[in-house]
Amino acid sequence: MSSPRTVSRLARILALIPYVLSKDGVEVGEILDRFGYDEAQLTKDLNTVFVCGLPGYGPGELMEAYIDGDEVVIDAADYFARAPKLTSTEALSLLAAGMAIVGAGQASPELESAVDKLAKAVMPDAGSAISVDVSGEPETLERLRGAAADRNVVRITYRSLSRETETVRDIEPWAVFTTLGNWYVQGHCRLVDAERVFRVDRIRQLQVVDEEFERPTGIPEPGVTYSPSDDDVMARIALSPQAAWVLDYYPVEVLKETKATTEILFHSPDAEIPARLLLRLGDGARLLEGDEVRARVAAMGRALKDRYR
Amino acid sequence: MQNVVERVLNLLIYLLESPVPVTAEDIRQTVLGYGDQSDEAFHRMFERDKDLLRSLGVPLERQALDIWEVDFGYVVDPEKYAIPDPGLTEEERVALAVAARMVRLGGTNVGLEGLLKLGGAERGVGIEPLGADLGAETAVLGDLFLAITERRDLRFVYHGAERRLKPFGMGHRRGHWYVVGQGPEGERLYRVDRMSGVEVGEERDAFTRPRRFDVKAAMSNHPWEAGSDERITATIRFDPDVAWWAGRTLGVEVPDGAPLESEVPVANRDAFIGWVLSFGEAAEVLAPEEMRDEIRARVDAALESSG
């Protein structure tokens, strides 16, 4: 295989040439910005183009490519008048990105028309064959996105995922994102004075407070990673194959894997989450260790048996 | 690398400009960069360069030069090479670039390389706080997309069994990608991250997509609607402190402090029971009685193994 750097360098050259050919003079600055070049890389690529061409490889057969003052010039390269087709991965990636934002109800009119045009070009007869649904309530997302962009504090009434309690908190929203089917808002929570991630569908009420916050630099990449702490409840659980999906959804540690079972360590701030999980898994899982969780399963199980009497 | 980039550009130019297929030997003699190589080194180099061109989206084809199919040559049809122009405005390209930076597939931002082929876009300024992680690896999604748009058959392994599918469409819903199509036993839906060994058929236009096919309609809204169980309607009750939240999932408006009683169509009982039990003791299935039995059994089993 060729190195990824070679691949992306060639890809960029094959996109650059048709763009420059289609324009009547392009400024260096525009090319740097548009194609993500720095000046040294651009010079290097133009020098490469300059020594390539048709067999014979004399002055009359080579392409012309150089910087003239503050303009990029490419000539004698008619065979590269058009960029290569999108690969199926490129087409799908670009389309999916646009469709995700449209699906979240967060698209500008330009993005909507762009997705329409792109879909017609890359799958002319496959009209409704692709869809990206990221659910979410457009209005809430829009308000959180706006607050994060304008650095406005928001006050939320939040039902915690682990503790079944409701709290009112002021948060400084940094990012709004979706992963594994849920939307989250990441930011600084003033109630606990620490970074927190909240599930958007658990926000019962949302109010944008008329107060600006300072956005810190170096905000960590948003994600729902769970960092274990010493106060955690731990449970050692054996999963049977039909319960293996748990690995995709919960941040668990795999201890041992055999054909029949996967043994995991489940960290959680309290016993609620693992207990609910064990109840829904029925005989698909077995709790090996974890007294607090065992007690919670027993209590919840009894309460459920009362309800279903 | 410098030599590779030059050689591959020269090769592509030669192929685009040749009116007829050219043999490997011809390429070796003519294109700058291949000379002075041993047979073996040349063939290795040429194989790698062909793969490289194809990975860039170049439709490099191998064709027989005679009816006896003894000699083969290579050709790139300029018509097939050129990207169809979707006619995007600069504002539309910028909007796509912003979207590509917001969305992650397989853990990274994707789409920007493709956008360069469409002319790229100048970078805007400012913070964009919205992001979406669509999971999945892009390579297999690309293969599925190819099969769908070119109507090629698919073969893959799912839950340990070999499957065949005429893929009509694909989509992302609630964190997962699905492919929908016609299998030997009817219309089927598969979760992409559970498919392995995906193979795309050689033949183009191997089937026709139903004219009114809409992947959204084929993919159900909730996991318990997608299944092969007998379709039933379950009645469920949520206590006031979780009713508003369950209502959001079901798309029902619940007044503050009120409980929720709702009828829900179910085609996958297991997924439905799992969802109900995720509310702990704050939710109860009222009907049908068989489902209550199943929940009792599930709770007993959980108590047995973990209580």
Interface residues (C-beta under 8 A of the other chain):
Chain A: M1 S2 S3 R5 T6 V7 S8 R9 L10 A11 R12 I13 L14 A15 L16 Y19 S22 E30 D33 R34 F35 G36 T48 V49 V51 C52 G53 L54 P55 Y57 Y79 F80 A81 R82 A83 P84 K85 L86 T87 S88 T89 E90 A91 L92 S93 L94 A96 A97 G98 A100 I101 A104 Q106 A107 S108 E110 L111 S113 A114 V115 K117 L118 K120 A121 V122 M123 D125 A126 S128 A129 I130 S131 V132 D133 V134 S135 E137 L141 R145 A148 A149 R159 E164 E166 P173 W174 A175 V176 F177 T178 T179 L180 G181 N182 D201 R202 R204 R215 P222 G223 I237 D248 E272 A275 R276 L278 L279 R280 L281 G282 D283 A285 R286 L287 V293 R294 V297 A298 M300 G301 A303 L304 K305 R307 Y308
Chain B: M1 Q2 V4 V5 E6 V8 L9 N10 L12 I13 Y14 L16 E17 T30 V31 L32 R48 D49 D51 L52 S55 L56 G57 V58 P59 P78 K80 Y81 A82 I83 P84 D85 P86 G87 L88 T89 E91 E92 R93 V94 A95 L96 V98 A99 A100 M102 V103 L105 V110 G111 L112 E113 G114 L115 L116 K117 L118 G119 G120 A121 E122 R123 G126 I127 E128 P129 L130 G131 A132 D133 L134 G135 T138 A139 L141 G142 D143 F145 L146 I148 T149 F168 G169 M170 G171 H172 R173 R174 G175 H176 D193 R209 F213 D214 V215 K216 M219 D241 W244 W245 R248 T249 I273 G274 L277 S278 F279 G280 E281 A282 E284 R292 I295 R296 A297 R298 V299 D300 A301 A302 L303 E304 S305 S306 G307
